[in-house]
Amino acid sequence: MKTANLRFATFVAAASAAISCFAMLDDEAALKAARETLAKMTLEEKALLTGGSGTMTLSAIPRVGITKEWTMSDNSSTVRPQMNRWDWDYTKPRSENTKLPSLSALASTWDVEMARLHGEVLGAEMRDRGVDELLGPGVNIARTPLNGRNWEYLGEDPCLAAKMCVPMIKGVQSYDVAATVKHFCLNDQEWNRNNVDTHCDLRTLHEIYLPAFRAAVQEAGVLCVMTSYNKIDGIWASENKYLQTGVLRDRWGFKGLIETDWGGQHSNSFSANNGGGIEMDRGDQIKFHYNPKAGKYPIVDAVKAGKISEATVDEMALHVLFVMAKTGFLTGAPRKAGERNTKKHQEIARLIGEESIVLAKNEKGVLPLDAKSLKKVLVIGKNAAEKQCHKGCSAEGNVPYEITFLDALKARLGKSVEIVLKPLPKEKVKKTDDSQLAVDLSGVERAGGHVEKDDGKGKAEGPGLDELKALALASDATIVFTGTELGYDGNMESEGRDRKDMLADPGEDASISAILSWGAKNTVVISRAGTPVGYTWTDSAPTMLMSSYLGMEEGNSIARVVFGDVNPSGKLCQTWPKRYEDTGVAQMGTYNEKEVVYNERFYVGYRWFDYKKIEPMFPFGHGLSYTTFDVSGVDVKSAGPNCWSVRAKVTNTGKVAGREVVQVYVAYPEAKVERCVKDLRGFAKTKLLKPGESEVVTVELSSSDFAYFDELTHQFTTDPGKYDILVGVSSRDIRGKGTAEVDASIENFLRLIKRL
Ligand code: BGC
């Protein structure tokens, strides 16, 4: 534990030292440089900047000083290999990069320092590869457990997503490169994502689905925003004036570039006249503004035909030049040097993974396992040995190595311990209902991923339960490795398709229940999944660890928690329902592939479970430790005009060092309008506390933490009155309470005149 703490402290110190960036100009200087360049450009040259020059590039225009192509690359957890100009294939040789944990894992750390480190690794690797713009982070909200991309996002809560994306973006951009917050917005399912029409009331939109985007813009200064594929109230996101001009530009003051998701452009003048930005797609498909393959300029024709004003094209080009200037790309200012595939980056990948792992249950104290007492270990579940980093469509990577859990176990236990790997017995695997895939295959191909279709033959898998039982009873530990996989086979998680249900693979639940009934020594279940799975056996599992996809160091991160080198401190970033039918989306019946109405409104995730008083399998924010913590002395004090400071003392009351996450929720005893039972408004993670050690953590709240979005005035409003402040260690484990007396009339007035 000591080394972990030391290493952690070193990284955090390095992170704070790296906060300053070299070239990042202030907005005024960048705008000046952008305007000067724009003034030199012909209409055709400006048009060049309104669409890609290839799958992942914008044109060089040497005549005006843009000497290189602007280069983009996915994603939120690695710098994906570079692509060919006209197609989705990777250029050769395929570049290798560190693969960090997915964003759902990062969110489960509840640690803003981890988010900063995550961003810095990506920024440094981009600079080393010569990538100017990262196509991440994705901050869509986990509205339904079926969403194929939940693992790529920061969970179900807007406050958690907002607070985690800000340091991550700042970390990326501290390397004089741009980050892109995506997919703006309401792309909360993958089922028919290219055509689905979403309808969400304004209050829910502003309270649940927009806060992370807003924080990215206003707090992190994100330079790029990617619109989503879907329609919103019948209008493509890339043509939506309310969102692009009204919200992003006018309300939030966004100065950077807006770009479509790849293939998300549907028109020429309609998009441009509705605040649309640059068109991106597979290189040979880009056609509405500037057609690089044909060397044509349809946007110039539209200007000549009077359909688009030249001022509109100027503005689009100016936004691109502004981003280029901010990063030093345009001005030629020295940009911060990067590095790639270093030991340090690999250790950060491992560290973030370790910090994200959730100890869901440890009733009999089976974990951590004592490595010295093991002679024979049975591992059940082939996912313990299957690599994932190269999967996940646009979120995939190409890594120098990947440590699976089995690899890590072997390295940790050495040759003297016998490790037996067996697949989980399953029913015959049925052919996938791939109707969703059929609908959206075009989108998947456009995204450049592999489409691994089920061959439909099916096969009976795994040994018989009797054989397994004999092995388990003869082993010193039985580790069941279950969950999901990335990809397009069966019910895996990936872009372009949702999971067809919330269930585990057929037959797995029954096998796990059987295994749990054997009373084999040291039985541990590890669930590795990026979205909740409706396991049926958790009540009979005394010991359970949960993890999302952790990238190239996944095996090491999990093994270090299993053996107690690291004490788990992750907390769930999504509610785990017992069954799909319990979720708001399922109960309100609005999940389909055509017209989706967000009828559950702001009751998303734990808000729904609180509202309907439904017991989840595991609540949002849940996560245990190998030690115990006492949270006491909750105290809410005014800390200046419209500012409250919430303090709580956390004491490690157990026997090993550990970290706890204090979560601050606001409740509304005097609500004048409909409110949720409670809303997360802040959190703080303690340092590594030694046994007996205490730390007082502080979370600051402001009047906006009590506000709701008032559709009548179209503003956030804070009603005067008393608010309860609930301090807990999960959304269902509240340890203390305070009160804030709020009179925010001045803030309300200021919001009104500033249109915030
Ligand atoms: C995905 C985006 C990604 C883009 C470029 C799209 O299919 O939705 O997240 O950035 O492809 O690869």
Residues whose N, C-alpha, C, O or C-beta is under 5 A from the ligand:
A	BS01	BGC	D74 L135 D261 W262 S394 G443 A447
